[in-house]
Amino acid sequence: MADGGGPEVHNEQVCKRVDGTMTRVFELFGKRWTGLIVAVLTEQAAYFADLRRAIPGISERMLSDRLTELAAAGLVVREVDAGPPLRVAYRLTEAGKALEPALKELGRWAEDHLPEGEGCPEQFRS
């Protein structure tokens, strides 16, 4: 056990904790919609309304909140087109673009290991 300022003693419990980098990843990407927003933006920059249409079920407020979080994390840039009409576009930064291989790999994994229809029984799928 670590005292106030000394090095932490490495025991089994300490060594089996979740890695800090994975904690940071899932604090951001564990939130609903975040991965989908980034996935849409890997294809191309998009206006707010286009993002909303591309992600069925997301509210304007939630989309705005997630985009703000992604911008704060340095993954998305917000660009205002003065118009008229005034429009706001979003694009990935270099750090955001670097996520594309990981997202594609997750997509391949899902194709191989997750049932279609989000796991709903056949009789409930539309």
Contacts in CASP RR format, 6 or more apart in sequence:
PFRMAT RR
TARGET T0000
AUTHOR 0000-0000-0000
METHOD contacts of the structure
MODEL  1
MADGGGPEVHNEQVCKRVDGTMTRVFELFGKRWTGLIVAVLTEQAAYFAD
LRRAIPGISERMLSDRLTELAAAGLVVREVDAGPPLRVAYRLTEAGKALE
PALKELGRWAEDHLPEGEGCPEQFRS
1 9 0 8 1.000
2 8 0 8 1.000
2 9 0 8 1.000
8 14 0 8 1.000
28 34 0 8 1.000
28 69 0 8 1.000
28 70 0 8 1.000
28 73 0 8 1.000
29 35 0 8 1.000
31 66 0 8 1.000
31 69 0 8 1.000
32 62 0 8 1.000
33 55 0 8 1.000
33 58 0 8 1.000
33 62 0 8 1.000
33 63 0 8 1.000
33 66 0 8 1.000
34 66 0 8 1.000
34 69 0 8 1.000
34 70 0 8 1.000
35 103 0 8 1.000
36 55 0 8 1.000
36 58 0 8 1.000
37 51 0 8 1.000
37 55 0 8 1.000
37 63 0 8 1.000
37 66 0 8 1.000
37 67 0 8 1.000
37 70 0 8 1.000
37 76 0 8 1.000
38 70 0 8 1.000
38 75 0 8 1.000
38 76 0 8 1.000
38 92 0 8 1.000
38 96 0 8 1.000
38 99 0 8 1.000
38 103 0 8 1.000
39 103 0 8 1.000
40 46 0 8 1.000
40 51 0 8 1.000
40 54 0 8 1.000
40 55 0 8 1.000
41 51 0 8 1.000
41 76 0 8 1.000
41 90 0 8 1.000
41 91 0 8 1.000
41 92 0 8 1.000
41 96 0 8 1.000
42 92 0 8 1.000
42 97 0 8 1.000
42 99 0 8 1.000
42 100 0 8 1.000
42 103 0 8 1.000
44 91 0 8 1.000
45 79 0 8 1.000
45 89 0 8 1.000
45 90 0 8 1.000
45 91 0 8 1.000
45 92 0 8 1.000
46 54 0 8 1.000
46 89 0 8 1.000
46 90 0 8 1.000
46 91 0 8 1.000
47 87 0 8 1.000
47 88 0 8 1.000
47 89 0 8 1.000
47 90 0 8 1.000
48 63 0 8 1.000
48 64 0 8 1.000
48 67 0 8 1.000
48 87 0 8 1.000
48 88 0 8 1.000
48 89 0 8 1.000
48 90 0 8 1.000
49 87 0 8 1.000
51 63 0 8 1.000
51 67 0 8 1.000
51 90 0 8 1.000
52 58 0 8 1.000
52 60 0 8 1.000
52 63 0 8 1.000
55 63 0 8 1.000
58 66 0 8 1.000
67 76 0 8 1.000
67 78 0 8 1.000
67 90 0 8 1.000
70 76 0 8 1.000
71 77 0 8 1.000
71 78 0 8 1.000
74 93 0 8 1.000
74 95 0 8 1.000
74 96 0 8 1.000
75 92 0 8 1.000
75 93 0 8 1.000
75 95 0 8 1.000
75 96 0 8 1.000
75 99 0 8 1.000
76 90 0 8 1.000
76 91 0 8 1.000
76 92 0 8 1.000
76 93 0 8 1.000
76 96 0 8 1.000
77 90 0 8 1.000
77 91 0 8 1.000
77 92 0 8 1.000
77 93 0 8 1.000
78 88 0 8 1.000
78 89 0 8 1.000
78 90 0 8 1.000
79 88 0 8 1.000
79 89 0 8 1.000
79 90 0 8 1.000
79 91 0 8 1.000
80 86 0 8 1.000
80 87 0 8 1.000
80 88 0 8 1.000
80 89 0 8 1.000
81 87 0 8 1.000
81 88 0 8 1.000
81 89 0 8 1.000
92 99 0 8 1.000
116 125 0 8 1.000
117 125 0 8 1.000
END
